[in-house]
């Protein structure tokens, strides 16, 4: 069963649109939208397991120029 997570992303000023576009192009990211509030972009990501999801966030998403911080919120099925 695949795992999903919301990835809340803070960016440098003026970089949200560029970051959202780049995040959308990552395999496993289902969507990435510009938002207002304390975060600038919210992405929905999916992977086969938590380890793969963590690697996607650390080695792919966090490496995008303009990202200053991420917060990954895994989806739970209660």
N, C-alpha and C positions, 0 to 999 in steps of 0.2 A: 504494500500500500504506500502510495506517495505521501510525502509530507508537504504542507504548504505553510507559508509565512508571509506576513506583512513586513516589509523592510522600510522603516521610516528613515528618511535621508535629509540631512542638513547640508546645504551647499554654501559656497562663497557667494557673496552678493552678485546678482546678475547672472549666475550660472545655472539656475534651476532648469530652464528649458533645454539647454545643451545636455545637462546630466540626465534628464528624463529620456531624451532621445537615445543617448548611449546605453542607458540601462535597459530600455526596451529591446535593444538588439542582442542582449545576452540570452543564450539558450537557457531555458528554464524560467525565464521571467515572462509571466502571462500578461502583465500590464505595468505601466509606470505613469503616474499622473502628477502634474504640478498641482500643489495645494497651497493654501495660506495657513498661517499659524506658526507654531514653533518648528515645524518641519517644512521643507520645501518640495519634496517629492515623496510619494508613497508608491512602493512597488509591491506587486504580488508575485512571489516566486514559488516554484515547485521543484522538488527533487525526489529521488528514490528513497533517501533516508536523511537523518539529521546530519550525519557527517558530510554527505555530499552537499547539503544545503549550506552548512557552515563554510565549506571550501568555496562555494559559489560566492558567498558574501565577502569573504576575506580576500580571495585571489582574483575575483572578477569585478564585483561591484565596488569595493573599497579602493580599487586601483584607478578608478575613473578620476581624471583631473577635475577639480572643483568640488569634490565631496570632502566635507570636513568631519562628519560624524554619521554613524548609522546606528539604528536600534532595530534588532530583529525580533519580531513577535510571532512565534510559531502558533499555528492554528491548532486548537484542541477540540476533540469531538466528545462532548460530555454526555 
